[in-house]
Amino acid sequence: MAENVKERGDGSAELVNTMSDNKHASLMRPAARYYSAIKDAMVCGKGRYTFVKDVDDVENGAYDKPLPCFGCGIGWFSFLLGFVFPFLWYYATFLYFGNYYRKDPRERAGLAASAITAMGFSLLLLVIVAFRWF
């Protein structure tokens, strides 16, 4: 860490450590890195702000992108559209048992709902066929 001397208005001085040369700065969260950089700029620039990073160049998290199928995810989309086209419930069940939700955990609830609905629909079809034959 680099050490700087910060002078106060009353004539006294204090020794200040800056994080600009910190080898562990990449391990910090992005917000903490920016705060540290601004804090360093304040110490070195004697109270003047400096431009740190472009506002449009923000690092997104792993799940900040919207889900497919109009933002509700494949599972819920299949669940809702399955009432019109029941085959979509079976498609979502195949995705659920194929661990598709590991790619994006936000899909798990919708895929599970579709799998449960597919099971219920299958039982309903089985009961209807059984009563028609006997």
N, C-alpha and C positions, 0 to 999 in steps of 0.2 A: 504494500500500500504506500502511496505517496503521502508525504507529510507536508503540509503548508502552514504558514503562520497567518492567522486571521487577526487583523487589528480591529480593536473596538473603538468606539467614538471617544472614550475617556482616556485613551492613550495606552491602555494595557493591551497585551497580546496573548493569544492562546494557540496551542499547537492543535492542528486539525488533521485527521486522517481522511483521505479521499478514497473512493472505491474505483476510480478509473483504471487503476492498474491491477485490480483484483483478479486473480486467475479463476476464482469461483463465481464470477459475475454471471456466467452463462447458466449456472444452476439455479439462479434466482428466477422467480416468476417475472413475466414481462412487465407488470405494473411496478414491481419492486425495482427492476432494472432502470425503468424510466425515472422513477422517483430518485434513485441513487444518482443518476446522471444529472438530473435537475439540481439536486442538492450539491453535487460537485461543481456544477456551473455557477451556482450561487456563491460558493466559497471562493472559487478562483476568479469569478467575474466581478466580485465586490458588489453584489446586489443586482446585477443586470441579468435578465433572462436571456437564454440562448435557445435557438431552434434545435430541438432534439430529433424529432422524427416527423415525417409527413403523416397527416391525419388519415389519408386514404390507405396508407401502408400498415394496416393493423393486422397482427397475427391472429388468425382464427383458431378456435379450438377444434378438437376432433369432431364434435357433433354440432358445430354451428351452421353447417350447410343444411338446407331444407330437405325434408324427406321426399322421396319420389311420390308419384300419383297425387298431385295437387297438394302436397305438403302433409297429407295424413298418413302416408306410409302404405306399403303394399298390403300389409295385414288388414288394416281397417278398411282400406279400399276394397279388398276382396270380401271382407265381411259384409259391407253394405251392399255391394253389387251382387253378392251371392244370393240375396233374396230374389233377384231376377234371373241370374245365371248360377245355379247351385254348383256347377263345376268349379267355380272360382274358390269355393270353400275347400275343395279337395286340393287344388293347386297351392293354396296357402298352408294346408296341412302338410303337404310334401315339403314346402319350404321350412316349416316349423321343425319337422323331424329331421331335416337336413341341416339344422343349426344355422340357418340363414341369419338369425338374429345376432349371432356373434359378430357379424360384420357391422351391425348397428343395433345396439341393445334397445333402442327406442321402438324397434319393430316387434319386439317379443309379445307384448300384450295383444296387439291386433292379430298376429299370427296364431296365438293361443286361442283367442276368441273364435277365429275361423275354424280351428281344429275341433274345438268343442261343438260348434254348430254343425260341422260336417258329421261328427259322430252322432249327434241327435237326429240329423236328417237321415242318416243311414238307418238308424233304429226305426224311425218313422216309416221309411220305405219298407223295411223288413216286416213290420207289423201289418202294413197295408197289403203286402203281397201274401202274407200268411193268412189273413182273413179272407182274401179273395179265393185262395186255393182250397180252403177248408170250409 
